[in-house]
Amino acid sequence: IEGTNAGATTVDLKLNYLAPAVSGKLIARGRRIKLGKTLGYAEASVTDEAHKLLAHGTSTLMILSERTLAIDSPLPPKFRTP
């Protein structure tokens, strides 16, 4: 599936908020746990600068072969990376 134009959609999402983010930078890390032909499983975590775990989540994703995101209109400026 790597190197193709496959897309994905969420089948299941589990998210745990463990502590509030008070100030400073947030660090998000994600990893692919398993990727098959039709389903994938991944996890992500968010920590603060002191490495305190703030949130953790897992997701099962359905792989959509040869499909990409369709965007009807450009993103608003507040969502664009400078």
Order of alpha helices (4+ residues) and beta strands (2+ residues): beta-beta-beta-beta
